[in-house]
Amino acid sequence: MFKEFKEFAMRGNVIDLAVGVIIGAAFGKIVSSLVQDLIMPPIGMLLKGANFSNLFITLDGRHFDHLEDAQKAGAPTLNYGIFLNNVLDFLIVAFCVFLLVQQVNRWTRKPEPAAAPATKECPQCAMSIPIQAKRCPHCTTQIA
């Protein structure tokens, strides 16, 4: 069983998948930092200083100025600001993956096979006729 597992693990597809997952995780961290540290602060500033990671609603009716205070008090919260950050993270990652797949598909695209000709030339009059014609409609020559 160990030998079979070793053969499975050493196949190119499994190793490629593992490398892809590791790079994807690292890329996800970079995108999260991009969203939280570079994109959301200017948007928050445009929205009168809103800190998206601090946007929440308490479900028990109490008021807290910061999410950390609500969490320390044990209040149930809906953290919609963090959710918005995560949605933006996902959209950026999904768009980057789309661009990557699009480029890979462009590089690996196989040329389409040439279509079979729909016409042929009459050997007698050199006019173009349908490929399945048995007689030339122009000169009435019998076509084999």
C-alpha positions as CSV (number, residue, x, y, z in Angstrom):
1,M,0.0,0.0,0.0
2,F,2.9,2.4,0.8
3,K,4.3,1.7,-2.7
4,E,1.0,2.6,-4.4
5,F,0.7,5.8,-2.3
6,K,4.3,6.8,-3.2
7,E,3.5,6.2,-6.9
8,F,0.3,8.3,-6.6
9,A,2.1,11.1,-4.7
10,M,5.0,11.2,-7.2
11,R,2.8,11.6,-10.2
12,G,3.1,15.1,-11.7
13,N,-0.6,16.0,-11.2
14,V,-0.5,15.6,-7.4
15,I,2.7,17.6,-7.0
16,D,1.4,20.3,-9.3
17,L,-1.8,20.4,-7.3
18,A,0.2,20.7,-4.0
19,V,2.3,23.5,-5.4
20,G,-0.8,25.3,-6.7
21,V,-2.5,25.1,-3.2
22,I,0.6,26.4,-1.5
23,I,1.0,29.3,-3.9
24,G,-2.8,30.0,-3.8
25,A,-2.7,30.2,0.0
26,A,0.2,32.7,-0.1
27,F,-1.5,34.7,-2.9
28,G,-4.7,34.8,-0.7
29,K,-2.7,36.4,2.1
30,I,-1.3,39.0,-0.3
31,V,-4.8,39.8,-1.6
32,S,-6.2,40.0,1.9
33,S,-3.5,42.5,2.8
34,L,-4.1,44.4,-0.4
35,V,-7.8,44.7,0.5
36,Q,-7.5,45.4,4.2
37,D,-4.4,47.6,4.1
38,L,-4.5,49.5,0.8
39,I,-8.1,49.4,-0.7
40,M,-10.4,49.6,2.2
41,P,-8.8,52.5,4.1
42,P,-9.3,55.0,1.3
43,I,-12.8,53.8,0.7
44,G,-13.5,54.2,4.5
45,M,-12.0,57.7,4.4
46,L,-14.4,58.6,1.5
47,L,-17.2,57.3,3.6
48,K,-16.5,59.6,6.5
49,G,-13.9,57.5,8.2
50,A,-15.7,54.2,8.3
51,N,-13.6,51.3,9.3
52,F,-15.0,48.3,7.5
53,S,-13.5,45.8,9.8
54,N,-15.3,47.6,12.7
55,L,-18.8,47.6,11.1
56,F,-21.1,45.4,13.1
57,I,-24.6,45.1,14.6
58,T,-25.2,43.8,18.1
59,L,-28.1,41.4,18.3
60,D,-28.9,42.0,21.9
61,G,-29.6,45.7,21.5
62,R,-26.6,47.0,23.5
63,H,-24.3,49.6,21.9
64,F,-20.6,49.3,21.6
65,D,-18.2,51.7,19.9
66,H,-15.8,48.9,18.7
67,L,-16.2,45.3,17.7
68,E,-13.5,44.3,20.2
69,D,-15.5,45.8,23.0
70,A,-18.6,43.9,21.9
71,Q,-16.7,40.6,21.7
72,K,-15.1,41.1,25.1
73,A,-18.5,41.7,26.6
74,G,-19.7,38.5,24.9
75,A,-22.4,40.3,22.9
76,P,-23.7,38.4,19.8
77,T,-22.7,40.4,16.7
78,L,-23.2,40.4,12.9
79,N,-19.9,41.5,11.5
80,Y,-20.9,42.7,8.1
81,G,-17.8,44.9,7.6
82,I,-15.5,41.9,7.9
83,F,-17.9,40.1,5.5
84,L,-17.6,42.9,3.0
85,N,-13.8,42.7,3.2
86,N,-13.9,38.9,2.6
87,V,-16.2,39.4,-0.4
88,L,-13.8,41.9,-1.9
89,D,-10.9,39.5,-1.2
90,F,-12.8,36.7,-3.0
91,L,-13.7,38.9,-6.0
92,I,-10.1,40.0,-6.5
93,V,-8.7,36.4,-6.1
94,A,-11.4,35.0,-8.5
95,F,-10.6,37.7,-11.1
96,C,-6.9,36.9,-10.9
97,V,-7.5,33.2,-11.2
98,F,-9.8,34.0,-14.2
99,L,-7.0,36.0,-15.9
100,L,-4.5,33.2,-15.1
101,V,-6.7,30.5,-16.6
102,Q,-7.5,32.7,-19.6
103,Q,-3.7,33.1,-20.3
104,V,-3.0,29.4,-19.8
105,N,-5.8,28.5,-22.2
106,R,-4.4,30.9,-24.7
107,W,-0.9,29.3,-24.5
108,T,-2.2,25.8,-24.7
109,R,-4.9,26.3,-27.3
110,K,-4.5,23.8,-30.1
111,P,-5.0,25.0,-33.6
112,E,-8.4,24.0,-34.9
113,P,-8.3,21.4,-37.7
114,A,-8.8,22.7,-41.1
115,A,-12.4,22.3,-42.3
116,A,-13.0,19.9,-45.1
117,P,-13.4,21.7,-48.4
118,A,-17.0,22.3,-49.5
119,T,-16.2,22.7,-53.2
120,K,-13.9,21.3,-55.8
121,E,-12.9,22.3,-59.3
122,C,-14.3,20.7,-62.4
123,P,-11.3,19.1,-64.2
124,Q,-12.8,20.2,-67.6
125,C,-13.8,23.8,-67.1
126,A,-12.0,24.7,-63.8
127,M,-15.3,26.1,-62.3
128,S,-16.0,25.6,-58.6
129,I,-18.6,23.0,-57.9
130,P,-20.0,21.3,-54.8
131,I,-17.8,18.5,-53.5
132,Q,-20.5,15.9,-53.9
133,A,-21.5,16.9,-57.5
134,K,-21.5,14.0,-60.0
135,R,-21.8,16.3,-63.0
136,C,-20.5,19.9,-63.5
137,P,-23.5,22.3,-63.8
138,H,-21.4,24.6,-66.0
139,C,-20.0,22.3,-68.7
140,T,-22.0,19.1,-67.9
141,T,-18.9,17.0,-67.6
142,Q,-19.3,13.7,-65.7
143,I,-17.3,13.9,-62.5
144,A,-15.9,10.6,-61.0
